[in-house]
Amino acid sequence: MSEIVRDLFAFLDKAYVKHDLKADLLTNLRAVIRTDFIEPMEVQFLQTFQMIDSGAMTVDGGLLKQMLTAMTALKPDCAYLSPNLFKTLLGNVRNLEDAQSRFEQLQRSQDLRRSQGAASGMAGQGTKRHAGDAGIMDESAAKRAAS
């Protein structure tokens, strides 16, 4: 992986940076990372932050703070993914009220997608259940209770 990145930067240095960007490579890389990685993964980030916030998953506080700081550098308004966690770890969150309303809106849309997915998944199945379904649900509930 590091060789690929090294080759990519060597190419960018020769063909792109020297002729077109000069000193603006960092800004462009941040924009690409934001649009190609952070924005498409917002729901996954939200789920991960919810797991951390609920205690279902533990992450070293220093590491989490560094990750949130880096995310904020790439996308300054990303605090809406988990406003309380950002406020707790970073302290000064810009536009906290706006972040909280966007967080609630994102949660509502995620809940709506889940309910639509469950409704479409259940359509035409009636009340028939598989024999293993209850065991799977009991097992996962037991794991959650144990943690």
N, CA, C and O atoms as a GROMACS GRO file, in nm:
protein
  588
    1MET      N    1   0.082  -0.119   0.000
    1MET     CA    2   0.000   0.000   0.000
    1MET      C    3   0.087   0.126   0.000
    1MET      O    4   0.060   0.221  -0.073
    2SER      N    5   0.192   0.124   0.083
    2SER     CA    6   0.277   0.243   0.090
    2SER      C    7   0.350   0.268  -0.041
    2SER      O    8   0.376   0.383  -0.076
    3GLU      N    9   0.383   0.162  -0.114
    3GLU     CA   10   0.449   0.179  -0.244
    3GLU      C   11   0.355   0.246  -0.344
    3GLU      O   12   0.397   0.330  -0.423
    4ILE      N   13   0.228   0.208  -0.338
    4ILE     CA   14   0.130   0.269  -0.428
    4ILE      C   15   0.117   0.418  -0.398
    4ILE      O   16   0.114   0.500  -0.489
    5VAL      N   17   0.108   0.451  -0.269
    5VAL     CA   18   0.096   0.592  -0.230
    5VAL      C   19   0.221   0.668  -0.270
    5VAL      O   20   0.212   0.780  -0.319
    6ARG      N   21   0.339   0.607  -0.248
    6ARG     CA   22   0.464   0.672  -0.285
    6ARG      C   23   0.469   0.698  -0.436
    6ARG      O   24   0.508   0.806  -0.480
    7ASP      N   25   0.430   0.597  -0.515
    7ASP     CA   26   0.428   0.614  -0.661
    7ASP      C   27   0.328   0.721  -0.703
    7ASP      O   28   0.356   0.800  -0.794
    8LEU      N   29   0.214   0.723  -0.638
    8LEU     CA   30   0.112   0.823  -0.668
    8LEU      C   31   0.166   0.964  -0.643
    8LEU      O   32   0.149   1.053  -0.726
    9PHE      N   33   0.230   0.984  -0.528
    9PHE     CA   34   0.285   1.115  -0.497
    9PHE      C   35   0.400   1.152  -0.590
    9PHE      O   36   0.417   1.269  -0.625
   10ALA      N   37   0.478   1.054  -0.631
   10ALA     CA   38   0.586   1.083  -0.726
   10ALA      C   39   0.527   1.131  -0.859
   10ALA      O   40   0.577   1.226  -0.918
   11PHE      N   41   0.421   1.065  -0.903
   11PHE     CA   42   0.355   1.107  -1.026
   11PHE      C   43   0.295   1.246  -1.011
   11PHE      O   44   0.311   1.332  -1.097
   12LEU      N   45   0.225   1.268  -0.898
   12LEU     CA   46   0.165   1.399  -0.876
   12LEU      C   47   0.271   1.508  -0.872
   12LEU      O   48   0.251   1.618  -0.924
   13ASP      N   49   0.385   1.477  -0.809
   13ASP     CA   50   0.492   1.576  -0.800
   13ASP      C   51   0.544   1.613  -0.938
   13ASP      O   52   0.568   1.730  -0.966
   14LYS      N   53   0.562   1.513  -1.023
   14LYS     CA   54   0.614   1.540  -1.157
   14LYS      C   55   0.512   1.609  -1.246
   14LYS      O   56   0.538   1.714  -1.304
   15ALA      N   57   0.397   1.549  -1.257
   15ALA     CA   58   0.302   1.591  -1.360
   15ALA      C   59   0.204   1.698  -1.314
   15ALA      O   60   0.162   1.781  -1.395
   16TYR      N   61   0.167   1.697  -1.191
   16TYR     CA   62   0.054   1.780  -1.149
   16TYR      C   63   0.098   1.897  -1.062
   16TYR      O   64   0.064   2.012  -1.088
   17VAL      N   65   0.173   1.866  -0.958
   17VAL     CA   66   0.210   1.969  -0.861
   17VAL      C   67   0.298   2.076  -0.924
   17VAL      O   68   0.272   2.195  -0.906
   18LYS      N   69   0.401   2.036  -0.995
   18LYS     CA   70   0.496   2.134  -1.049
   18LYS      C   71   0.433   2.224  -1.155
   18LYS      O   72   0.474   2.338  -1.172
   19HIS      N   73   0.333   2.172  -1.226
   19HIS     CA   74   0.277   2.250  -1.336
   19HIS      C   75   0.146   2.320  -1.302
   19HIS      O   76   0.123   2.432  -1.345
   20ASP      N   77   0.060   2.255  -1.225
   20ASP     CA   78  -0.074   2.311  -1.203
   20ASP      C   79  -0.096   2.366  -1.063
   20ASP      O   80  -0.146   2.477  -1.047
   21LEU      N   81  -0.059   2.291  -0.962
   21LEU     CA   82  -0.095   2.328  -0.826
   21LEU      C   83   0.008   2.414  -0.755
   21LEU      O   84  -0.027   2.508  -0.684
   22LYS      N   85   0.130   2.380  -0.772
   22LYS     CA   86   0.242   2.442  -0.702
   22LYS      C   87   0.234   2.416  -0.552
   22LYS      O   88   0.306   2.328  -0.504
   23ALA      N   89   0.151   2.485  -0.475
   23ALA     CA   90   0.149   2.466  -0.330
   23ALA      C   91   0.012   2.428  -0.276
   23ALA      O   92  -0.007   2.426  -0.155
   24ASP      N   93  -0.082   2.398  -0.362
   24ASP     CA   94  -0.219   2.375  -0.316
   24ASP      C   95  -0.258   2.228  -0.314
   24ASP      O   96  -0.377   2.196  -0.315
   25LEU      N   97  -0.162   2.138  -0.310
   25LEU     CA   98  -0.190   1.994  -0.311
   25LEU      C   99  -0.267   1.951  -0.186
   25LEU      O  100  -0.359   1.871  -0.196
   26LEU      N  101  -0.230   2.003  -0.070
   26LEU     CA  102  -0.297   1.964   0.054
   26LEU      C  103  -0.446   1.997   0.051
   26LEU      O  104  -0.528   1.916   0.093
   27THR      N  105  -0.480   2.114   0.003
   27THR     CA  106  -0.621   2.153  -0.006
   27THR      C  107  -0.697   2.059  -0.098
   27THR      O  108  -0.808   2.016  -0.066
   28ASN      N  109  -0.638   2.027  -0.212
   28ASN     CA  110  -0.704   1.936  -0.305
   28ASN      C  111  -0.716   1.795  -0.248
   28ASN      O  112  -0.819   1.730  -0.266
   29LEU      N  113  -0.613   1.746  -0.181
   29LEU     CA  114  -0.620   1.614  -0.120
   29LEU      C  115  -0.729   1.608  -0.013
   29LEU      O  116  -0.802   1.510  -0.004
   30ARG      N  117  -0.738   1.714   0.068
   30ARG     CA  118  -0.844   1.718   0.169
   30ARG      C  119  -0.982   1.713   0.104
   30ARG      O  120  -1.071   1.644   0.153
   31ALA      N  121  -1.000   1.786  -0.004
   31ALA     CA  122  -1.129   1.787  -0.073
   31ALA      C  123  -1.162   1.649  -0.128
   31ALA      O  124  -1.276   1.603  -0.120
   32VAL      N  125  -1.062   1.583  -0.185
   32VAL     CA  126  -1.085   1.448  -0.240
   32VAL      C  127  -1.118   1.350  -0.128
   32VAL      O  128  -1.212   1.271  -0.142
   33ILE      N  129  -1.044   1.354  -0.019
   33ILE     CA  130  -1.072   1.264   0.093
   33ILE      C  131  -1.211   1.290   0.149
   33ILE      O  132  -1.284   1.196   0.179
   34ARG      N  133  -1.247   1.416   0.162
   34ARG     CA  134  -1.380   1.451   0.215
   34ARG      C  135  -1.490   1.398   0.125
   34ARG      O  136  -1.584   1.334   0.172
   35THR      N  137  -1.480   1.425  -0.006
   35THR     CA  138  -1.589   1.386  -0.096
   35THR      C  139  -1.589   1.237  -0.128
   35THR      O  140  -1.696   1.180  -0.151
   36ASP      N  141  -1.472   1.174  -0.131
   36ASP     CA  142  -1.467   1.032  -0.169
   36ASP      C  143  -1.475   0.936  -0.052
   36ASP      O  144  -1.516   0.821  -0.070
   37PHE      N  145  -1.436   0.980   0.068
   37PHE     CA  146  -1.433   0.887   0.180
   37PHE      C  147  -1.525   0.927   0.295
   37PHE      O  148  -1.604   0.844   0.341
   38ILE      N  149  -1.517   1.050   0.340
   38ILE     CA  150  -1.594   1.088   0.459
   38ILE      C  151  -1.743   1.097   0.428
   38ILE      O  152  -1.824   1.035   0.498
   39GLU      N  153  -1.781   1.172   0.326
   39GLU     CA  154  -1.924   1.191   0.299
   39GLU      C  155  -1.996   1.060   0.266
   39GLU      O  156  -2.107   1.040   0.316
   40PRO      N  157  -1.940   0.971   0.184
   40PRO     CA  158  -2.011   0.845   0.158
   40PRO      C  159  -2.020   0.754   0.281
   40PRO      O  160  -2.106   0.666   0.286
   41MET      N  161  -1.934   0.774   0.380
   41MET     CA  162  -1.931   0.686   0.497
   41MET      C  163  -1.998   0.748   0.619
   41MET      O  164  -1.979   0.699   0.730
   42GLU      N  165  -2.077   0.854   0.601
   42GLU     CA  166  -2.135   0.924   0.715
   42GLU      C  167  -2.219   0.834   0.804
   42GLU      O  168  -2.210   0.842   0.926
   43VAL      N  169  -2.300   0.748   0.745
   43VAL     CA  170  -2.386   0.661   0.824
   43VAL      C  171  -2.301   0.563   0.906
   43VAL      O  172  -2.332   0.536   1.022
   44GLN      N  173  -2.194   0.511   0.845
   44GLN     CA  174  -2.107   0.420   0.918
   44GLN      C  175  -2.035   0.492   1.032
   44GLN      O  176  -2.019   0.436   1.140
   45PHE      N  177  -1.991   0.616   1.007
   45PHE     CA  178  -1.931   0.695   1.115
   45PHE      C  179  -2.032   0.716   1.227
   45PHE      O  180  -1.998   0.701   1.345
   46LEU      N  181  -2.154   0.750   1.191
   46LEU     CA  182  -2.259   0.772   1.291
   46LEU      C  183  -2.279   0.646   1.375
   46LEU      O  184  -2.286   0.655   1.497
   47GLN      N  185  -2.290   0.530   1.311
   47GLN     CA  186  -2.309   0.406   1.385
   47GLN      C  187  -2.191   0.376   1.476
   47GLN      O  188  -2.209   0.332   1.589
   48THR      N  189  -2.070   0.401   1.428
   48THR     CA  190  -1.950   0.379   1.510
   48THR      C  191  -1.949   0.472   1.629
   48THR      O  192  -1.920   0.429   1.741
   49PHE      N  193  -1.980   0.601   1.607
   49PHE     CA  194  -1.983   0.696   1.718
   49PHE      C  195  -2.090   0.660   1.819
   49PHE      O  196  -2.070   0.677   1.940
   50GLN      N  197  -2.205   0.609   1.772
   50GLN     CA  198  -2.310   0.567   1.864
   50GLN      C  199  -2.264   0.449   1.949
   50GLN      O  200  -2.293   0.443   2.068
   51MET      N  201  -2.191   0.356   1.888
   51MET     CA  202  -2.139   0.242   1.963
   51MET      C  203  -2.037   0.287   2.067
   51MET      O  204  -2.036   0.236   2.179
   52ILE      N  205  -1.953   0.383   2.032
   52ILE     CA  206  -1.854   0.435   2.127
   52ILE      C  207  -1.925   0.508   2.240
   52ILE      O  208  -1.892   0.489   2.357
   53ASP      N  209  -2.022   0.591   2.204
   53ASP     CA  210  -2.095   0.670   2.302
   53ASP      C  211  -2.174   0.582   2.398
   53ASP      O  212  -2.184   0.614   2.517
   54SER      N  213  -2.230   0.471   2.349
   54SER     CA  214  -2.310   0.382   2.434
   54SER      C  215  -2.224   0.287   2.516
   54SER      O  216  -2.274   0.221   2.607
   55GLY      N  217  -2.095   0.280   2.486
   55GLY     CA  218  -2.006   0.192   2.560
   55GLY      C  219  -1.996   0.053   2.500
   55GLY      O  220  -1.928  -0.033   2.555
   56ALA      N  221  -2.063   0.028   2.388
   56ALA     CA  222  -2.057  -0.103   2.323
   56ALA      C  223  -1.920  -0.128   2.262
   56ALA      O  224  -1.883  -0.243   2.238
   57MET      N  225  -1.846  -0.021   2.236
   57MET     CA  226  -1.714  -0.033   2.178
   57MET      C  227  -1.624   0.068   2.249
   57MET      O  228  -1.665   0.181   2.274
   58THR      N  229  -1.504   0.028   2.282
   58THR     CA  230  -1.413   0.120   2.349
   58THR      C  231  -1.296   0.154   2.258
   58THR      O  232  -1.242   0.068   2.188
   59VAL      N  233  -1.258   0.279   2.262
   59VAL     CA  234  -1.146   0.329   2.184
   59VAL      C  235  -1.066   0.420   2.277
   59VAL      O  236  -1.124   0.494   2.356
   60ASP      N  237  -0.936   0.413   2.268
   60ASP     CA  238  -0.851   0.499   2.349
   60ASP      C  239  -0.891   0.645   2.327
   60ASP      O  240  -0.902   0.690   2.212
   61GLY      N  241  -0.912   0.718   2.435
   61GLY     CA  242  -0.958   0.857   2.426
   61GLY      C  243  -0.867   0.946   2.344
   61GLY      O  244  -0.915   1.030   2.267
   62GLY      N  245  -0.735   0.929   2.359
   62GLY     CA  246  -0.642   1.010   2.282
   62GLY      C  247  -0.651   0.982   2.133
   62GLY      O  248  -0.645   1.074   2.051
   63LEU      N  249  -0.666   0.856   2.099
   63LEU     CA  250  -0.679   0.818   1.958
   63LEU      C  251  -0.808   0.873   1.899
   63LEU      O  252  -0.809   0.924   1.787
   64LEU      N  253  -0.916   0.862   1.975
   64LEU     CA  254  -1.044   0.913   1.927
   64LEU      C  255  -1.040   1.065   1.910
   64LEU      O  256  -1.094   1.118   1.813
   65LYS      N  257  -0.976   1.133   2.003
   65LYS     CA  258  -0.964   1.279   1.993
   65LYS      C  259  -0.883   1.317   1.868
   65LYS      O  260  -0.919   1.412   1.799
   66GLN      N  261  -0.775   1.244   1.841
   66GLN     CA  262  -0.696   1.271   1.721
   66GLN      C  263  -0.777   1.248   1.594
   66GLN      O  264  -0.769   1.325   1.499
   67MET      N  265  -0.857   1.140   1.594
   67MET     CA  266  -0.939   1.109   1.478
   67MET      C  267  -1.043   1.220   1.455
   67MET      O  268  -1.064   1.264   1.342
   68LEU      N  269  -1.108   1.263   1.563
   68LEU     CA  270  -1.210   1.368   1.550
   68LEU      C  271  -1.147   1.500   1.506
   68LEU      O  272  -1.205   1.573   1.426
   69THR      N  273  -1.028   1.530   1.557
   69THR     CA  274  -0.958   1.651   1.516
   69THR      C  275  -0.924   1.645   1.368
   69THR      O  276  -0.940   1.744   1.296
   70ALA      N  277  -0.876   1.529   1.322
   70ALA     CA  278  -0.842   1.514   1.180
   70ALA      C  279  -0.966   1.525   1.093
   70ALA      O  280  -0.963   1.587   0.987
   71MET      N  281  -1.076   1.464   1.138
   71MET     CA  282  -1.200   1.474   1.060
   71MET      C  283  -1.247   1.619   1.052
   71MET      O  284  -1.294   1.663   0.948
   72THR      N  285  -1.234   1.692   1.163
   72THR     CA  286  -1.276   1.832   1.164
   72THR      C  287  -1.188   1.915   1.072
   72THR      O  288  -1.236   2.009   1.010
   73ALA      N  289  -1.060   1.880   1.062
   73ALA     CA  290  -0.970   1.952   0.970
   73ALA      C  291  -1.012   1.926   0.825
   73ALA      O  292  -1.004   2.017   0.742
   74LEU      N  293  -1.055   1.803   0.795
   74LEU     CA  294  -1.096   1.770   0.659
   74LEU      C  295  -1.234   1.825   0.625
   74LEU      O  296  -1.258   1.871   0.513
   75LYS      N  297  -1.324   1.820   0.722
   75LYS     CA  298  -1.461   1.865   0.700
   75LYS      C  299  -1.506   1.936   0.827
   75LYS      O  300  -1.555   1.872   0.920
   76PRO      N  301  -1.491   2.068   0.833
   76PRO     CA  302  -1.514   2.142   0.957
   76PRO      C  303  -1.653   2.124   1.019
   76PRO      O  304  -1.667   2.135   1.141
   77ASP      N  305  -1.753   2.096   0.939
   77ASP     CA  306  -1.888   2.085   0.995
   77ASP      C  307  -1.929   1.940   1.025
   77ASP      O  308  -2.048   1.913   1.037
   78CYS      N  309  -1.833   1.848   1.036
   78CYS     CA  310  -1.868   1.706   1.056
   78CYS      C  311  -1.912   1.675   1.199
   78CYS      O  312  -1.942   1.559   1.228
   79ALA      N  313  -1.916   1.772   1.288
   79ALA     CA  314  -1.958   1.746   1.426
   79ALA      C  315  -2.101   1.696   1.434
   79ALA      O  316  -2.140   1.639   1.537
   80TYR      N  317  -2.180   1.715   1.330
   80TYR     CA  318  -2.319   1.667   1.334
   80TYR      C  319  -2.327   1.515   1.337
   80TYR      O  320  -2.433   1.460   1.366
   81LEU      N  321  -2.216   1.445   1.307
   81LEU     CA  322  -2.218   1.299   1.312
   81LEU      C  323  -2.238   1.248   1.454
   81LEU      O  324  -2.298   1.142   1.474
   82SER      N  325  -2.190   1.322   1.553
   82SER     CA  326  -2.210   1.288   1.694
   82SER      C  327  -2.176   1.411   1.777
   82SER      O  328  -2.068   1.419   1.835
   83PRO      N  329  -2.268   1.508   1.784
   83PRO     CA  330  -2.238   1.636   1.849
   83PRO      C  331  -2.191   1.622   1.994
   83PRO      O  332  -2.098   1.692   2.035
   84ASN      N  333  -2.253   1.534   2.071
   84ASN     CA  334  -2.214   1.521   2.212
   84ASN      C  335  -2.073   1.466   2.225
   84ASN      O  336  -1.997   1.511   2.311
   85LEU      N  337  -2.037   1.370   2.142
   85LEU     CA  338  -1.902   1.314   2.147
   85LEU      C  339  -1.798   1.418   2.106
   85LEU      O  340  -1.694   1.430   2.169
   86PHE      N  341  -1.827   1.494   2.000
   86PHE     CA  342  -1.736   1.600   1.957
   86PHE      C  343  -1.721   1.705   2.067
   86PHE      O  344  -1.610   1.751   2.095
   87LYS      N  345  -1.832   1.742   2.130
   87LYS     CA  346  -1.828   1.844   2.236
   87LYS      C  347  -1.748   1.793   2.355
   87LYS      O  348  -1.669   1.867   2.413
   88THR      N  349  -1.769   1.666   2.392
   88THR     CA  350  -1.699   1.609   2.506
   88THR      C  351  -1.548   1.603   2.482
   88THR      O  352  -1.470   1.639   2.570
   89LEU      N  353  -1.508   1.556   2.365
   89LEU     CA  354  -1.366   1.535   2.339
   89LEU      C  355  -1.293   1.659   2.288
   89LEU      O  356  -1.176   1.679   2.319
   90LEU      N  357  -1.361   1.741   2.209
   90LEU     CA  358  -1.294   1.857   2.151
   90LEU      C  359  -1.328   1.987   2.222
   90LEU      O  360  -1.256   2.086   2.208
   91GLY      N  361  -1.437   1.987   2.298
   91GLY     CA  362  -1.474   2.106   2.372
   91GLY      C  363  -1.547   2.208   2.288
   91GLY      O  364  -1.670   2.215   2.291
   92ASN      N  365  -1.474   2.287   2.214
   92ASN     CA  366  -1.533   2.397   2.139
   92ASN      C  367  -1.581   2.349   2.002
   92ASN      O  368  -1.501   2.333   1.910
   93VAL      N  369  -1.711   2.327   1.990
   93VAL     CA  370  -1.769   2.284   1.863
   93VAL      C  371  -1.846   2.401   1.805
   93VAL      O  372  -1.937   2.455   1.868
   94ARG      N  373  -1.807   2.441   1.683
   94ARG     CA  374  -1.877   2.551   1.618
   94ARG      C  375  -2.018   2.509   1.581
   94ARG      O  376  -2.041   2.395   1.540
   95ASN      N  377  -2.111   2.601   1.595
   95ASN     CA  378  -2.250   2.578   1.555
   95ASN      C  379  -2.306   2.448   1.613
   95ASN      O  380  -2.358   2.364   1.540
   96LEU      N  381  -2.294   2.433   1.745
   96LEU     CA  382  -2.338   2.309   1.810
   96LEU      C  383  -2.487   2.283   1.790
   96LEU      O  384  -2.527   2.170   1.766
   97GLU      N  385  -2.569   2.387   1.799
   97GLU     CA  386  -2.713   2.368   1.780
   97GLU      C  387  -2.744   2.318   1.640
   97GLU      O  388  -2.827   2.229   1.622
   98ASP      N  389  -2.678   2.374   1.540
   98ASP     CA  390  -2.697   2.328   1.402
   98ASP      C  391  -2.650   2.184   1.388
   98ASP      O  392  -2.715   2.103   1.321
   99ALA      N  393  -2.538   2.151   1.451
   99ALA     CA  394  -2.486   2.014   1.445
   99ALA      C  395  -2.584   1.916   1.508
   99ALA      O  396  -2.605   1.807   1.457
  100GLN      N  397  -2.645   1.957   1.621
  100GLN     CA  398  -2.741   1.868   1.686
  100GLN      C  399  -2.866   1.848   1.602
  100GLN      O  400  -2.919   1.737   1.596
  101SER      N  401  -2.914   1.953   1.536
  101SER     CA  402  -3.033   1.937   1.452
  101SER      C  403  -3.001   1.850   1.329
  101SER      O  404  -3.084   1.770   1.287
  102ARG      N  405  -2.881   1.867   1.271
  102ARG     CA  406  -2.842   1.782   1.158
  102ARG      C  407  -2.825   1.637   1.202
  102ARG      O  408  -2.859   1.545   1.127
  103PHE      N  409  -2.773   1.616   1.324
  103PHE     CA  410  -2.758   1.481   1.379
  103PHE      C  411  -2.895   1.415   1.393
  103PHE      O  412  -2.913   1.299   1.355
  104GLU      N  413  -2.992   1.488   1.447
  104GLU     CA  414  -3.127   1.434   1.462
  104GLU      C  415  -3.189   1.403   1.326
  104GLU      O  416  -3.257   1.302   1.310
  105GLN      N  417  -3.166   1.490   1.229
  105GLN     CA  418  -3.219   1.467   1.094
  105GLN      C  419  -3.155   1.343   1.032
  105GLN      O  420  -3.224   1.263   0.968
  106LEU      N  421  -3.025   1.326   1.049
  106LEU     CA  422  -2.955   1.209   0.997
  106LEU      C  423  -3.007   1.081   1.064
  106LEU      O  424  -3.024   0.979   0.997
  107GLN      N  425  -3.031   1.088   1.195
  107GLN     CA  426  -3.085   0.971   1.265
  107GLN      C  427  -3.224   0.937   1.215
  107GLN      O  428  -3.256   0.819   1.195
  108ARG      N  429  -3.308   1.038   1.194
  108ARG     CA  430  -3.444   1.013   1.143
  108ARG      C  431  -3.439   0.948   1.006
  108ARG      O  432  -3.513   0.854   0.979
  109SER      N  433  -3.352   0.998   0.919
  109SER     CA  434  -3.344   0.940   0.784
  109SER      C  435  -3.290   0.797   0.791
  109SER      O  436  -3.333   0.711   0.714
  110GLN      N  437  -3.196   0.772   0.882
  110GLN     CA  438  -3.144   0.636   0.900
  110GLN      C  439  -3.254   0.544   0.954
  110GLN      O  440  -3.267   0.430   0.908
  111ASP      N  441  -3.332   0.591   1.050
  111ASP     CA  442  -3.443   0.511   1.103
  111ASP      C  443  -3.547   0.483   0.996
  111ASP      O  444  -3.602   0.373   0.989
  112LEU      N  445  -3.574   0.583   0.912
  112LEU     CA  446  -3.671   0.566   0.804
  112LEU      C  447  -3.622   0.460   0.705
  112LEU      O  448  -3.699   0.375   0.661
  113ARG      N  449  -3.492   0.465   0.671
  113ARG     CA  450  -3.436   0.364   0.580
  113ARG      C  451  -3.447   0.224   0.640
  113ARG      O  452  -3.479   0.128   0.571
  114ARG      N  453  -3.419   0.215   0.770
  114ARG     CA  454  -3.429   0.085   0.837
  114ARG      C  455  -3.572   0.033   0.834
  114ARG      O  456  -3.595  -0.083   0.802
  115SER      N  457  -3.668   0.120   0.865
  115SER     CA  458  -3.807   0.075   0.868
  115SER      C  459  -3.856   0.039   0.728
  115SER      O  460  -3.932  -0.056   0.712
  116GLN      N  461  -3.813   0.114   0.627
  116GLN     CA  462  -3.851   0.081   0.490
  116GLN      C  463  -3.787  -0.050   0.447
  116GLN      O  464  -3.849  -0.131   0.378
  117GLY      N  465  -3.662  -0.071   0.487
  117GLY     CA  466  -3.594  -0.196   0.455
  117GLY      C  467  -3.659  -0.314   0.524
  117GLY      O  468  -3.673  -0.422   0.466
  118ALA      N  469  -3.699  -0.295   0.649
  118ALA     CA  470  -3.766  -0.402   0.722
  118ALA      C  471  -3.902  -0.431   0.662
  118ALA      O  472  -3.942  -0.547   0.651
  119ALA      N  473  -3.974  -0.325   0.622
  119ALA     CA  474  -4.107  -0.344   0.563
  119ALA      C  475  -4.096  -0.415   0.428
  119ALA      O  476  -4.176  -0.504   0.398
  120SER      N  477  -3.998  -0.377   0.347
  120SER     CA  478  -3.984  -0.442   0.216
  120SER      C  479  -3.929  -0.584   0.232
  120SER      O  480  -3.961  -0.671   0.151
  121GLY      N  481  -3.849  -0.607   0.333
  121GLY     CA  482  -3.796  -0.741   0.358
  121GLY      C  483  -3.902  -0.836   0.411
  121GLY      O  484  -3.894  -0.956   0.389
  122MET      N  485  -4.001  -0.781   0.480
  122MET     CA  486  -4.107  -0.863   0.538
  122MET      C  487  -4.223  -0.881   0.442
  122MET      O  488  -4.308  -0.968   0.465
  123ALA      N  489  -4.230  -0.803   0.336
  123ALA     CA  490  -4.343  -0.810   0.244
  123ALA      C  491  -4.348  -0.948   0.180
  123ALA      O  492  -4.248  -0.997   0.127
  124GLY      N  493  -4.463  -1.009   0.185
  124GLY     CA  494  -4.484  -1.138   0.121
  124GLY      C  495  -4.437  -1.256   0.203
  124GLY      O  496  -4.453  -1.370   0.159
  125GLN      N  497  -4.379  -1.233   0.320
  125GLN     CA  498  -4.332  -1.344   0.401
  125GLN      C  499  -4.436  -1.392   0.500
  125GLN      O  500  -4.425  -1.503   0.551
  126GLY      N  501  -4.536  -1.312   0.527
  126GLY     CA  502  -4.637  -1.351   0.625
  126GLY      C  503  -4.575  -1.362   0.762
  126GLY      O  504  -4.489  -1.282   0.799
  127THR      N  505  -4.618  -1.462   0.839
  127THR     CA  506  -4.565  -1.479   0.974
  127THR      C  507  -4.469  -1.596   0.984
  127THR      O  508  -4.430  -1.634   1.094
  128LYS      N  509  -4.431  -1.653   0.872
  128LYS     CA  510  -4.340  -1.767   0.871
  128LYS      C  511  -4.203  -1.723   0.922
  128LYS      O  512  -4.148  -1.623   0.876
  129ARG      N  513  -4.148  -1.799   1.016
  129ARG     CA  514  -4.016  -1.770   1.071
  129ARG      C  515  -3.928  -1.891   1.054
  129ARG      O  516  -3.975  -2.004   1.051
  130HIS      N  517  -3.802  -1.866   1.042
  130HIS     CA  518  -3.707  -1.976   1.034
  130HIS      C  519  -3.678  -2.025   1.175
  130HIS      O  520  -3.683  -1.948   1.271
  131ALA      N  521  -3.648  -2.152   1.187
  131ALA     CA  522  -3.625  -2.212   1.318
  131ALA      C  523  -3.509  -2.147   1.392
  131ALA      O  524  -3.513  -2.137   1.514
  132GLY      N  525  -3.406  -2.103   1.321
  132GLY     CA  526  -3.288  -2.046   1.387
  132GLY      C  527  -3.301  -1.900   1.423
  132GLY      O  528  -3.215  -1.848   1.495
  133ASP      N  529  -3.405  -1.830   1.377
  133ASP     CA  530  -3.417  -1.686   1.401
  133ASP      C  531  -3.420  -1.652   1.549
  133ASP      O  532  -3.350  -1.561   1.593
  134ALA      N  533  -3.499  -1.724   1.627
  134ALA     CA  534  -3.511  -1.693   1.769
  134ALA      C  535  -3.378  -1.713   1.840
  134ALA      O  536  -3.342  -1.634   1.926
  135GLY      N  537  -3.305  -1.818   1.804
  135GLY     CA  538  -3.176  -1.844   1.866
  135GLY      C  539  -3.075  -1.735   1.836
  135GLY      O  540  -2.998  -1.696   1.923
  136ILE      N  541  -3.076  -1.685   1.714
  136ILE     CA  542  -2.984  -1.578   1.676
  136ILE      C  543  -3.016  -1.452   1.755
  136ILE      O  544  -2.927  -1.385   1.806
  137MET      N  545  -3.144  -1.420   1.764
  137MET     CA  546  -3.183  -1.299   1.838
  137MET      C  547  -3.148  -1.313   1.985
  137MET      O  548  -3.099  -1.217   2.045
  138ASP      N  549  -3.172  -1.430   2.045
  138ASP     CA  550  -3.140  -1.449   2.186
  138ASP      C  551  -2.990  -1.440   2.209
  138ASP      O  552  -2.947  -1.384   2.310
  139GLU      N  553  -2.911  -1.494   2.117
  139GLU     CA  554  -2.767  -1.490   2.129
  139GLU      C  555  -2.715  -1.346   2.125
  139GLU      O  556  -2.631  -1.308   2.206
  140SER      N  557  -2.766  -1.266   2.030
  140SER     CA  558  -2.719  -1.128   2.019
  140SER      C  559  -2.764  -1.046   2.139
  140SER      O  560  -2.691  -0.960   2.186
  141ALA      N  561  -2.885  -1.072   2.189
  141ALA     CA  562  -2.932  -1.000   2.308
  141ALA      C  563  -2.846  -1.037   2.428
  141ALA      O  564  -2.816  -0.951   2.511
  142ALA      N  565  -2.807  -1.163   2.438
  142ALA     CA  566  -2.721  -1.206   2.549
  142ALA      C  567  -2.584  -1.139   2.540
  142ALA      O  568  -2.529  -1.100   2.643
  143LYS      N  569  -2.530  -1.126   2.420
  143LYS     CA  570  -2.400  -1.060   2.402
  143LYS      C  571  -2.408  -0.913   2.444
  143LYS      O  572  -2.318  -0.862   2.510
  144ARG      N  573  -2.518  -0.846   2.405
  144ARG     CA  574  -2.533  -0.705   2.442
  144ARG      C  575  -2.546  -0.690   2.593
  144ARG      O  576  -2.490  -0.597   2.652
  145ALA      N  577  -2.620  -0.780   2.656
  145ALA     CA  578  -2.639  -0.773   2.800
  145ALA      C  579  -2.508  -0.800   2.874
  145ALA      O  580  -2.483  -0.742   2.980
  146ALA      N  581  -2.425  -0.888   2.819
  146ALA     CA  582  -2.299  -0.924   2.884
  146ALA      C  583  -2.197  -0.811   2.876
  146ALA      O  584  -2.112  -0.798   2.964
  147SER      N  585  -2.205  -0.729   2.771
  147SER     CA  586  -2.104  -0.623   2.756
  147SER      C  587  -2.138  -0.498   2.827
  147SER      O  588  -2.062  -0.402   2.822
   0.00000   0.00000   0.00000
